[in-house]
């Protein structure tokens, strides 16, 4: 898929959010001729954060955007995904190289490294750090945007790429909020103790403990302990529920808990992603449970498809309608599959283990089937 956008001269676009969705959109719109402004509420780029896993459909979009090589240079290519029960007994393995053959490799890396590569990829694109909109007002086919420095500017298109707790969604979409999924998750970085490039999960009832190598020295750890919010005893419960390498991964927090991030998993479901010339993309529009690792992939696909829609449409309004018509079946599929996965992990362990030993690989492949095709 080639992104060729040729008729943007005179168009002013505001992208709210300097994360994966926002920066990918900047990259996708290069060469169109539009004036693209980016604002990001964070005060500047950060080296904090945990890890991220990019499936083959995500790296395919990085290739389209010309960003795959700098990310491949700092990423670990994952060759296998392994699922086990909480006693560590293997349920099934997936050869992800074969699964995503012809689409793209599956890789993992620190989030900060991904962000740095995307920033490098957009070059000298102006980003106004520490800035966000406080009001949006439609004026015919344009939007007047008031910022938190009391300035106001007008745009032909405002793109909300500002994540699950989107300011743009709050301002332009009647304050529609993300909804909690009854999952409280803990994420952190620990030393890597295994040379094998394997994504590995242990499944308890309604709980998961996941490890992914993200560099030669580091492992990304993820623990979802169900609907109970943050509490002091979660580490003891994790250690008591799952087998090794839980103990080694928790010891990393004893020495340094600065990488620990905790919070509820949420999803966003909207009837429409646009209000006039205001559009939501990425997690701002369609966040889901992280159990399919599709957040970044859907954001990258959104950026590429939006640019393609702008090429072929006669107006911004037509482009937004075409974009949503093309994207919604795919994001709805991901949403439905995340619900199925969450339901499966919440089943009684004896039944779940029996089903997954016999059908796990088949179920896994069917989860991703439509995503092998181009978006």
N, C-alpha and C positions, 0 to 999 in steps of 0.2 A: 504494500500500500504506500503510495507516494503522496505527501502533503504538498500541494501546489496551490497557493492562494494568491490571486493576482489583482484583485480589484478593491483593495482596502484604502486607497488614497483618500484622505479627507475624513476617514472614520476615526472617532476617538473611543477607545475602550479602556475601562478601568477593571483591573483584576484585583479583587480583595482576597489576600492570602498568598503568602510566599512559601508555601509548602509544595508537596509533590504535584497536586492538581494545578496550582497557580503557575509554578515554574514550567511545568510541561506545556501549559497553554501558551506561555510566552514563546517557548521554543517552537511550538506548532505554528504560531502566527508569524514567525520570522519571514521576511520577504514579501509579506502581503501589502505593506505600505501604510498600514494603519498606525496611528499614534497609540501606544500601549503604555499605560501607567500601572504600576503595581504598588499597593500599600500592604503592609504587614504589621499587625499589632505588636509583635515581639520587637524588642529594642534592637535586635541585630541577629546575625547568624549565631548558632550555638553549637557547641561540641557535646552537649548533654543528650540524653535519650538512651534507648536500649538498642534492640536489633529489629531487622525487618527481613521477611522472606518474600521473594518475588518469584511467582510462578512463570511458566513459559509464555503465557499471553502477556505478562507485564514486560518481560525482556524483549519480546517481539516489538512492542511499542517503543521501547528505548532505542531499538535499532532504527525504526522509522524516523524517530526524532534526532538521530545522529548522536545519541547519548550512551549507547551500549558499551562502547570500548572503555571510556573512563570508569564506568562502574564495574565492568569485568575485571579491570586491573586491581580493584580493591575488594572483590567479593569472593566468597567460597561457593563453588559450584556443588550443589547438593545432588547426590546420585541416587539416594534411596530414602523412602519414608517408612518408618517402622511404627506399628501400633501394638501396644501390650496392655494387659490389664494391670490393676494396681499392685499385684504381686510380682509384676515383671514378666509374666508368661506371655510370649509372643502370640498375637492374634493374626496379623497378616503383615506382609511387606509389599511395598510398591517400588518397582524400578521406574523412577521418575524420568530418567533419561529416555527410556523407551516410551513412556507415557506421553511425553511432550515432544517426541521426535517430529521434526518438521515445523515446530512452532517456535520454540526457543528454550534455552537452558533455564533451569531453576537455580537461583542464587540467593545467598543470604549475606548480609553485611550490616555494620552499624548504621543506624538511622542517620547519624551525623555525616557519615561518609556519603550516603546517598544524597543528602541535601547539599553537601559541598560539591558533588559532581554535577548536580542540576544547576547550581549557581554558576559554576564554571561554564556549563553548556549554554547558558543564556547570555554570557558575555557581559557587555556593558549596558544591559537593559536596566533602566532606572527603577530602583526599589526604594520606596520611602518607608524606612523602618520606624517602628514606634508610632504608627499612624493607623487610624481606622475611621470608617464613616460613622456618623451619629444620626443622620437623617437622609432619606431618599425621597425625592418628589418627582413624579413623572410630569414632564412638560411636553405634551404632544408625543413625538417619537423619540424624545431624549429624556435623560434623567439628570436632575440637579442633585449633586451629592455634597452634603455638608460634612466636613471632617472635624475631628476633635481638636484641631488647631484653629477653629472658627473660619476656615477658608471654605469656599464653595466653588465647585467646578461642574461642568456639564459634559455628559457623555452620550454617545449613541448606543453603547452597550455596557452594562455593568455585570461582571461575572463574579458570583460569590463562590470562591474556592477556599473558603475559610473554615472547613472542617465541621465536625459533628455538632459543635456548639456555635454555629455560624451566626455572626452579627448580621449579615445580609438577610439571612432567612428570618431572623427576629424582626428586622426593620420592614421587610417587604412582603412577608408571607404570614401576616396576622399573628406573629409571635409563635408560630408552630414550633414546638420543642421536640428534641429527640426523646425517645422513650427508652427507659431502662429495660434490659433483658433478663433481669434477675441473676446477673452474673457479676461478681466482683473479682477483678483480676489484678495480679501482682506481676510486674515485669522487672527483671534486673539482669545485670551482666556478671558472669562468673568466669574463672579461668577455664580454658579448654583442657579436658582430660582425655580426650579420645581423638586419634588421628583420622578416624573414618568420617567422611563427609555425609553424615546421616541426620536427617530430621527425625526426632524420636519423641513419641508421646506415650504416657501411661494414663489409662482411663479408670477413674473411680466412678461412683454413681453421682452424676451431675458435677463431677470435678475432673480436671485434666491437669497434668504436669508435662510440660513440653520443653525440650532442649534442642537448640539449633546452633551449630558452630557458625560464627560470623567472621572469624579471622583465624590466623594461625595460633593466636593466644587466647581468644575469647569465645565464650558460649552465651547465647541469649537464652534466658530462662523465663517461662511463662507459667503461671499457676492461676487457675480459675477455681474458686472454692464455692461457687453457687451464690445465692442471693444475700448472704450475710455480709454486711459492710465491714470495713477495716476494723480490726480488733487486735489487741496485743498478742493473743495466743495463736495467731495463724501459722507461724513457723513451726510450732510444736505439732499442730494438727497435720501440717504438710508432711513433716518427718514421720509421723505415726501412720500416715495413710499410704505412702508410696515407698518403693524400694530405691536402692542406689540407681542413679547418682544423686538422689535428693540431698543426702547428707553433705556431700562435697560442694554442691551448688549453694546450699544454705550457709556453709562456712564462709563463703565469700562475703555474705552480708554481715557476718560477725566482725570481719576485718574492716569492711567499708560498705556502708549502705547508701552511699551517695548516688548510685545508679538506680535505686529502687523507685519505681513509679507504680502507683496503685490508684484504681478507680473503677467505676462501673462500666461494663460494656453496654453500648446503646445502639439503637438503630433509628433511621430516619425513613419515614414513608410518607410521601406527598402525592396528592392528586395531579399536580402539575409542577414542573421545575422552573417555570418562567412566569413572571408578572410583567407584561409589557416588555420593555427592553432590559429587564433584569433576569438573569439566568443563574441557577445554582448548578454546580457540577461537583463530582467527587463525593466525599462524605457529607458535605453540606446538603446534597440532594438525596443520597441513597446509601447512607452508612448501614452496615450490617454487622452481625456477630463476626469476630475475626476467625472463625473456625475453618473458613476456606481460603484464608490469606488472599482475599481479593480486593481489599481496600485500595492499595496502591495501583493494582492492575486496572480496576475500573476507572480510577482517576486518570491514569495515563491514556486509556482508551477514550475516555471522554474528551481529552485535549485533542487527540488526533481526529476524532470524528467531528468535533465542533469546527475545527479548521476546514475539514473537507466539506462540511455543510455550508460554511460561509463562501466557499469557492463556487458552489453550484447554484446558490439561492439568488434571487433577484433583490432581496431586502434582508435586513437583520431579522425582521419578524418571521419571514419564511424560513430563514436558516435555523432559528430556534425551534420552530415547529418540526422541521425535518430532523434536527438533532434528536429531539425527544422521541419522535416516532421510531427512529433507528436504534436508539439506546435502550429504551424502556424494556423491551422484551428480554434483553440480556441481563440487565440489572435485576429485573423481577425474577429471572431464573436463579440468579445467585441468592437473592433473598429467600426464595422458597427452599433452596438446598441448605442454607444455613439453618433454617427452622427444622428441617428433617434431621440434620446432624445433631442439633441440640437435643431434639427429642430422643434420638437413638442413644446418646450418651447418658440420658437420664433414665433409661430402661433398667430393670433389675439386672444386676451384673451377670448372673448365670445365663439368663436369656440373651443378653447383649453379647456376651463372649461366644456363645454357641453360634449365633447368627454371624458375627464378624469373622469367626474362623472359617466358616463355609462360604460366606457371601461378601466379606469385607472388601476384597480386591475388586469384585464386580461392582459393588456399590460405589466405591471410590471412583472408578473410571466413569460411571454414569453421572456422578456429581459434576464432573468437569467436561463431559462430552461436547456440549454446544460451544464451549469456550475455545476449542481447538480451531474453530473457523475464525476467519477475520471478523472484527467487530463491524 
